[in-house]
Amino acid sequence: MDDKISVRQICFILFAYNAANKMLLYPSFAANAAGNALAFPVLFDVLLQAVIIWSVAFLSSRTDKSFFGLMEDTFGTVAAKIVYALFALYFLLSAIIPINEQQLLVHDSFYDTLPSLWIFLPFFIFAVYAGVKSLTNVGRCADLCLPIFIFCAFGFIAMGAAGANFNNLLPVLKQPFSKVAGLSLGSLYRFSESALLLIFMGHYKYKKGDAAKMTLSYIAGGLTVAAFMTIFYCVYGSLTPTRSFALSNISVFFPTISYVGRIDLFLLYAFDIVALFAAVLNVQAFVHCLCKAFGKNFRIIYSLAANVSLIAIMFAVNNNFIALQQAAAKWFWIPAAVFAYLIPLLAWVLRRKPR
């Protein structure tokens, strides 16, 4: 089995990486769009994506083939390569927001003054290196990131809860339904891990009950995000949209900080390790898809191409992150609906038996 990855490691990715990508700028934008109802669109999108996650995972119990193999047996090699090339483009687009948010987090939290964009370029050296690694390496990194994520995420939630005012959640759902529904639709691209799971198909050995494990892991990650965002709003109330990064602001009212200083920053530095691996996962998926699409294992070339493209995009959108976030909320849900919702469901009609 090429690029072997275990179900345990996939569960870690669906739990930790899933949540880490949504705990940077998303809470502030969600609060701006839906006020104290910011957690409800998250819960709806998590439930919807969990159904697709279960569908793809359960499909693995019906075949040992990869998604590429299913496409190849049903439509032929050329069609399978075209579909994988389109998936590569989708993963490249999916990398833009996480990397942009990672850049903004570094600039906002790690420097007292606004640094040059050039300061962030070492990230792309790491991304080029990570991009040439196989899915086996992706799984090993997930093993390392899980304990870090659990310690940091629940540390932030606990410290935030100490300074939270839960009356800020009242009255419940006072916002118009259109705003809550609009946020749910605009956030669809953030809840698209089923596309990755589709690529993982055929690279892990399915055992009875694994579909439930993957689905529950994803739901656990989503509930962690919902709890984190709820606590964040309880801390700041109507001022929440003005707090750019929840991670660096949620714990400032924790009583111990008044005596020993910003100990929460140590959690932030550690959490950023997980966020780094979560951000480059799309680059690794891009490289994997191109290796299948072109039938050539030129990983370093594909990884360099992806990162050069992303560097150009980062320079193009520098100091325009609000416009980028708004454009993503308005348009990115369309490719996400196709590649992370429609295609995984249509995968059930592919030929699962030999010709």
Secondary structure, DSSP 8 states (H G I E B T S, - for coil): -TT---HHHHHHIIIIIHHHTTSSSHHHHHHHHHGGGTHHHHHHHHHHHHHHHHHHHHHTTS-SS-HHHHHHHHH-HHHHHHHHHHHHHHHHHHTHHHHHHHHHHHHHHS-SS---GGGGTHHHHHHHHHHTS-HHHHHHHHHHHHHHHHHHHHHHHHHHHHT--GGGG-STT-S-HHHHHHHHHHTGGGS-THHHHHHHTTSS---TTHHHHHHHHHHHHHHHHHHHHHHHHHHHGGGGGG-S-STTTTTTT-TTHHHH--THHHHHHHHHHHHHHHHHHHHHHHHHHHHHHHS---HHHHHHHHHHHHHHHHHHSTT-HHHHHHHIIIIIHHHHHIIIIIHHHHGGGS--S--
